[in-house]
Amino acid sequence: MTAQEFDLVVVGGGPGGYVAAIRAAQLGMDVALGEGEHLGGICLNWGCIPTKALLRSAEVYHLAKTSSQYGIKINGIEPDLDAIVKRSRKIAKQLNGGVGHLLKKNKVEVLSGHGRLLGKGRLAVEVDGAAVMEVSAKHIILATGARARDLPGMEADGKQIWSYRHALVADAVPEKLLVVGSGAIGIEFASFFNTLGSDVTVVEVLDRVLPVEDEEISAMAHKTFEKQGMRILTGVQVKGLKKAAGGVTANIETADGKNEAITADRVIMAVGIVGNVEDLGLENTKATVDRSHIVVDPWLGTGEPGLYAIGDLAGPPWLAHKASHEGVICVEKIAGVEDVHPLDAMNVPGCTYCQPQIASVGLTEAAAKAAGHTVRVGRFRFIGNGKAIALGDPEGMIKTVFDETSGELLGAHMIGPEVTELIQGYAVARSMESTEAELLHTVFPHPTLSEAMHESVLDA
């Protein structure tokens, strides 16, 4: 089999892989990208984008139901789940085609198939388990992403037990829904189905929902979700799931050893992800794997010279924008671009698109104190923001954490209207190493939600 030669081969066409391939092509490299399923990866096809389309539909439905609060009378409102899902899939398909166009425009050769490492700088492209070609390159970037974690005996079957992929194409709104896991994925689906009318219970093994967020934000989210009608159970474990014709019964054990049976029509398992490290030929390299993720250095290099890993495959935070940024860093370092910097994970904002939205960047108050900082904390509730009141959405808060001595912005944490858009202001501030002084003297427009950001700084 004749091997095609490239400067760089990227394995995986998600938001890390296709961005890395395009940047490499822009820098003059001869690039190939291998993808065995869908260009755009999980994020575009089965994650970030289609879930946001679903949540937008739920938001519109909620606004229609509450339209009388805005002086608008609408009767006979009901959700059409089939149409909601079709809209979501159409948007994913549109963006999938856009990625293909971008790759073609930048002269990246797309190889359709599964990539398997054969040794230093060599890669087989397989279709249905059979090699269809061999490629070689001085540099290979692995960007194969991750998948939903299954718990033994509680694996998703697509019928009564769903993963996020099954929930994205649901054929009905469950009357009763149990969501196992309260991270971003679990809470977003809980919020979606709760808005559409499901009786939702969320269970979380840790002591609070959205456990990566600041404790105050988690507490406010917990209270808001319960106000919306969700049942939230924290500090509990699912010991087993029993499927029957009438639904699925979960055996729940509390921290003090008590047991409860919860029966639901459907269960969504959202208990984390595992990296797609299997069947890549890593045994033919010096790369090492730790808890399903490939170990990398600050420049995304593995233990095998010329082999790199980016995105979810390389570990947390498991976010599409982190993967894209790592792809650019990796390629620019390979190309010898000046002024390339390793990624500071503390400057990567995280967003959860439930209702209300949640967003954060940097250290929580507890983490800042644990790191030895003497902190000054500011808070501002949206109930004091004119734009939020005018929108009819005044629930929530912005919290800022500063180092008392230097004035450094250590972290920012938000819950409320459109905070997934607002958080970038603080992300820019952290990237520019702004202190409270610059933020204090920044003029924020009125009336906007962003004024609450300034007020939180002033409060600190």
C-alpha positions in Angstrom: 0.0 0.0 0.0 1.5 3.3 -1.1 1.7 5.9 1.8 0.6 9.5 1.2 2.9 12.0 2.9 1.9 15.1 4.7 3.5 17.7 7.0 0.7 17.2 9.5 -2.1 14.7 10.0 -5.0 15.4 12.4 -7.1 12.5 13.7 -10.6 13.7 14.5 -12.7 16.4 13.0 -14.2 18.1 16.0 -13.7 21.7 17.3 -10.1 20.9 18.2 -9.2 18.8 15.2 -10.7 20.9 12.3 -9.4 24.2 13.8 -5.9 22.7 14.2 -6.0 21.5 10.6 -7.1 24.8 9.2 -4.6 26.8 11.2 -1.8 24.5 10.1 -2.9 25.0 6.4 -2.9 28.7 6.9 0.7 28.4 8.1 1.7 26.7 4.9 1.6 23.1 6.0 0.4 20.2 3.8 -2.4 18.9 6.0 -4.8 15.9 6.1 -7.6 15.4 8.5 -9.1 12.0 9.3 -12.7 11.7 10.6 -14.6 8.4 10.9 -18.1 9.9 11.5 -19.1 13.5 11.3 -17.1 16.7 10.6 -17.6 19.0 13.5 -17.4 16.2 16.1 -19.6 15.6 19.1 -19.9 19.4 19.9 -21.4 20.4 16.6 -23.4 17.2 15.8 -24.4 15.8 19.2 -23.4 18.3 21.9 -23.0 22.0 22.2 -24.9 23.2 19.2 -28.0 20.9 19.0 -28.5 21.2 22.8 -28.5 25.0 22.5 -31.1 24.7 19.7 -33.3 22.6 22.0 -32.9 24.9 24.9 -33.8 27.9 22.7 -37.0 26.2 21.8 -37.7 25.6 25.5 -37.0 29.3 26.2 -39.4 30.4 23.5 -42.1 28.1 24.8 -41.6 29.4 28.4 -41.9 33.0 27.1 -45.0 32.1 25.2 -46.6 30.5 28.3 -45.7 33.6 30.4 -46.5 36.2 27.7 -49.4 37.7 29.7 -46.7 39.1 32.1 -45.5 41.2 29.1 -49.0 42.3 28.1 -49.3 39.8 25.3 -52.2 37.3 25.1 -51.4 33.9 23.5 -53.7 31.0 23.8 -53.3 27.3 23.0 -49.6 27.0 23.5 -48.1 23.6 23.4 -44.6 22.2 22.5 -44.1 20.1 19.4 -41.2 17.8 20.3 -40.9 16.3 16.9 -40.5 19.8 15.3 -38.1 20.9 18.1 -35.9 17.9 17.4 -36.0 18.4 13.7 -35.0 22.0 14.0 -32.0 21.0 16.2 -30.9 18.4 13.8 -31.2 20.8 10.8 -29.0 23.3 12.5 -26.4 20.6 13.3 -26.5 19.5 9.6 -26.0 23.1 8.4 -22.9 23.6 10.5 -21.5 20.2 9.6 -21.6 21.3 5.9 -19.9 24.6 6.9 -17.0 22.8 8.4 -16.5 20.7 5.3 -16.5 23.9 3.2 -13.9 25.6 5.5 -11.6 22.6 5.2 -11.9 22.5 1.4 -11.4 26.3 1.2 -8.2 25.9 3.2 -7.0 22.9 1.1 -7.1 20.4 3.9 -7.4 16.9 2.6 -10.2 15.0 4.4 -9.7 11.3 4.9 -12.9 9.5 5.7 -12.2 6.7 8.1 -10.8 5.6 11.5 -7.1 6.5 12.2 -4.8 4.0 13.8 -1.2 4.7 14.6 1.3 2.2 13.1 4.4 3.6 14.7 6.5 6.7 14.4 4.9 9.1 11.9 2.7 6.4 10.3 -1.0 6.1 10.4 -3.5 3.7 8.8 -6.9 4.9 7.7 -9.5 2.2 8.2 -13.1 1.7 7.0 -15.2 -1.1 8.6 -12.0 -2.4 10.2 -10.0 -2.7 7.0 -7.1 -0.4 6.1 -7.9 1.6 2.9 -4.7 3.7 2.9 -1.6 4.6 4.9 -0.4 8.1 5.5 2.8 9.4 7.0 3.6 12.7 8.6 6.3 14.3 10.8 3.6 15.5 13.1 0.3 13.8 14.1 -2.3 15.4 16.3 -4.9 13.2 18.1 -8.2 14.9 18.6 -10.6 12.0 19.0 -12.6 13.5 21.8 -14.6 11.7 24.4 -17.9 9.9 25.0 -20.5 9.6 27.8 -19.4 7.5 30.7 -21.4 4.3 31.4 -21.9 2.9 34.9 -21.7 -0.9 35.2 -25.2 -2.3 35.0 -26.7 1.0 34.2 -25.6 1.4 30.5 -27.7 3.5 28.2 -29.9 1.5 25.9 -31.5 4.3 24.0 -35.0 3.2 25.1 -35.5 3.6 28.8 -32.0 4.7 29.8 -30.6 7.6 27.7 -27.2 9.2 27.2 -27.1 12.8 25.9 -27.2 11.5 22.3 -30.5 9.7 22.9 -32.0 12.7 24.8 -31.2 14.9 21.8 -33.5 12.9 19.6 -36.2 12.0 22.1 -39.5 10.8 20.6 -41.6 12.0 23.6 -41.5 14.2 26.6 -41.3 11.8 29.6 -44.0 12.2 32.2 -41.4 11.4 34.8 -37.7 11.9 34.2 -34.7 11.0 36.4 -31.4 12.7 35.6 -28.3 11.1 37.1 -25.6 13.7 37.5 -25.9 17.5 37.9 -23.0 18.8 35.8 -23.6 21.0 32.8 -25.0 18.1 30.6 -27.4 16.8 33.2 -28.7 20.2 34.3 -29.2 21.4 30.7 -31.4 18.4 29.9 -33.2 18.6 33.2 -34.0 22.2 32.5 -35.1 21.5 28.9 -37.5 18.6 29.8 -38.7 20.4 33.0 -39.7 23.4 30.8 -41.6 21.1 28.4 -43.6 19.6 31.3 -41.7 16.6 32.6 -41.7 15.9 36.4 -37.9 16.0 36.8 -35.8 14.6 39.6 -32.0 15.2 39.6 -29.6 13.1 41.7 -26.0 14.0 42.4 -23.4 12.0 44.3 -21.6 15.1 45.6 -23.0 17.5 48.2 -24.3 20.1 45.7 -25.5 20.6 42.2 -23.1 22.0 39.5 -20.2 21.0 41.8 -17.5 22.8 39.8 -19.2 26.1 40.3 -18.8 28.5 43.2 -20.8 27.3 46.3 -23.0 30.4 46.4 -23.9 30.0 42.7 -24.7 26.3 43.2 -26.9 27.1 46.2 -28.8 29.7 44.3 -29.2 27.4 41.3 -30.5 24.6 43.6 -33.1 26.9 45.1 -34.2 28.2 41.6 -34.5 24.7 40.2 -36.7 23.6 43.1 -38.8 26.7 42.6 -39.3 25.7 39.0 -40.6 22.3 40.1 -37.6 20.1 40.0 -36.7 17.7 42.8 -33.0 17.9 43.6 -31.3 15.2 45.7 -27.6 15.7 46.6 -25.2 13.4 48.4 -26.9 10.3 47.1 -25.8 7.3 45.0 -27.7 5.3 42.4 -27.0 1.8 43.5 -28.9 0.2 40.6 -31.5 0.6 37.9 -34.3 -1.9 37.3 -36.1 -1.8 34.0 -39.7 -2.9 33.6 -42.6 -2.3 31.3 -43.9 0.5 33.5 -40.6 2.4 33.6 -37.2 2.4 35.3 -36.8 2.2 39.1 -33.7 3.6 40.6 -32.4 2.4 44.0 -31.1 5.5 45.7 -28.9 5.5 48.8 -28.3 8.6 50.9 -25.2 9.6 52.7 -26.6 8.3 56.0 -27.4 4.9 54.5 -31.1 5.3 53.9 -32.7 3.9 50.7 -35.3 5.3 48.4 -36.9 3.9 45.2 -37.6 6.4 42.4 -39.5 5.3 39.4 -39.4 7.3 36.1 -40.4 6.8 32.5 -36.9 7.6 31.3 -33.4 8.0 32.9 -30.7 10.3 31.5 -27.2 9.2 32.6 -24.9 12.2 32.8 -22.1 11.0 35.0 -19.1 12.4 33.1 -17.1 11.4 30.1 -14.2 9.1 29.1 -11.6 9.8 26.5 -11.7 7.9 23.2 -8.3 6.3 23.6 -9.2 2.8 22.5 -8.2 1.4 19.1 -5.9 4.3 18.2 -2.7 2.2 18.1 -1.2 3.9 21.2 0.5 0.7 22.0 2.8 1.4 19.1 3.9 4.7 20.7 5.5 6.0 23.9 2.3 8.0 24.7 0.8 7.3 28.1 -2.8 7.2 29.2 -4.1 8.3 32.6 -7.7 7.6 33.5 -8.8 7.5 29.8 -6.9 10.7 28.9 -3.6 11.0 27.1 -0.9 12.7 29.2 0.5 15.8 27.5 3.0 18.6 28.2 2.1 22.3 28.1 2.5 22.3 24.3 0.2 19.3 24.0 3.0 16.9 23.2 2.8 13.3 24.3 5.6 10.9 25.3 6.1 10.1 21.6 8.0 12.7 19.7 5.9 14.2 16.9 2.6 12.9 18.5 0.2 15.3 20.2 -3.2 15.2 21.8 -5.7 18.0 22.2 -9.2 18.7 23.5 -11.3 16.3 25.6 -8.8 13.5 24.8 -6.1 15.5 26.7 -8.2 16.0 29.8 -10.3 18.8 31.5 -11.8 21.2 31.2 -13.9 19.3 28.7 -15.0 22.3 26.6 -15.1 22.8 22.8 -13.5 26.3 23.0 -10.6 24.8 25.1 -10.1 22.2 22.4 -10.0 24.8 19.6 -7.5 27.0 21.5 -5.3 24.0 22.2 -5.4 23.1 18.5 -4.0 26.5 17.6 -1.4 26.5 20.3 -0.2 23.0 19.3 0.1 23.9 15.6 1.7 27.3 16.1 4.3 25.7 18.4 5.0 23.1 15.7 5.3 25.8 13.1 7.7 27.9 15.2 5.3 30.9 15.5 6.7 33.5 17.9 4.8 34.6 21.0 2.9 31.3 21.5 1.8 30.7 25.1 0.6 27.5 26.8 -3.1 27.5 27.8 -4.0 28.7 31.3 -7.0 26.6 32.1 -8.0 29.2 34.7 -8.7 31.6 31.9 -11.1 29.2 30.1 -14.7 30.3 30.8 -17.3 27.6 31.5 -21.0 28.0 30.6 -24.2 26.1 31.4 -27.2 27.0 29.3 -30.0 26.0 31.7 -32.6 28.5 32.9 -31.2 30.5 34.6 -27.9 30.5 32.7 -24.7 29.9 34.7 -21.1 31.0 33.8 -17.8 31.3 35.4 -14.1 31.9 34.9 -11.1 31.6 37.3 -11.0 30.5 40.9 -14.1 30.0 43.1 -13.9 31.9 46.5 -13.1 28.6 48.3 -10.3 27.7 45.8 -8.8 31.2 46.0 -8.7 31.0 49.8 -7.2 27.4 49.6 -4.5 28.8 47.3 -3.5 31.2 50.0 -5.1 34.4 48.8 -6.7 36.9 51.1 -9.8 37.7 49.1 -12.2 40.6 48.7 -15.6 39.5 47.3 -18.2 41.5 45.5 -21.8 40.6 44.7 -24.6 42.2 42.8 -28.1 40.8 42.3 -29.9 41.2 39.0 -33.0 42.4 41.0 -31.1 45.8 41.2 -30.4 45.9 37.4 -32.8 47.9 35.3 -32.3 45.9 32.1 -33.0 42.6 33.9 -36.2 44.0 35.4 -37.3 45.3 32.0 -36.6 41.8 30.5 -38.7 40.2 33.2 -35.8 38.1 34.3 -34.3 39.6 37.5 -33.3 36.3 39.2 -29.6 35.8 39.7 -26.3 37.3 40.8 -22.8 38.2 39.7 -20.0 37.5 42.1 -16.4 38.6 41.7 -13.3 37.5 43.7 -10.2 39.7 44.0 -6.9 39.3 45.7 -6.9 42.0 48.4 -3.3 42.8 48.1 -2.7 43.0 44.3 -6.2 43.7 43.1 -6.0 40.8 40.7 -9.3 39.4 39.5 -9.1 35.8 40.7 -12.5 34.6 39.6 -16.0 35.6 38.4 -19.2 33.6 38.8 -22.6 34.4 37.4 -26.2 33.0 37.4 -28.9 34.9 35.6 -30.0 36.3 32.2 -27.5 35.9 29.3 -24.6 35.4 31.6 -23.1 33.0 29.1 -22.5 36.1 26.9 -21.4 38.3 29.8 -18.7 36.1 31.2 -16.3 36.9 28.3 -15.8 40.4 29.7 -14.2 38.9 32.8 -12.3 36.3 30.7 -10.8 39.2 28.7 -9.9 41.0 31.9 -8.1 37.9 33.3 -6.3 37.4 30.0 -5.1 41.0 30.0 -4.2 40.7 33.7 -6.5 43.5 34.6 -6.8 44.5 38.2 -9.8 46.0 40.0 -8.5 49.4 39.2 -9.0 49.0 35.4 -12.4 47.5 35.9 -13.5 50.2 38.3 -12.6 52.9 35.7 -14.2 51.1 32.8 -17.4 52.7 31.6 -20.3 50.2 31.2 -23.3 51.2 29.0 -26.7 51.8 30.4 -29.2 50.2 30.5 -27.5 46.8 30.1 -27.1 43.5 32.0 -23.3 44.2 31.9 -23.7 47.0 34.4 -24.2 44.3 37.0 -20.6 43.2 36.3 -19.4 46.7 37.2 -21.5 46.9 40.3 -20.1 43.6 41.5 -16.6 45.0 41.1 -17.6 48.2 43.0 -19.1 46.1 45.7 -15.8 44.3 46.2 
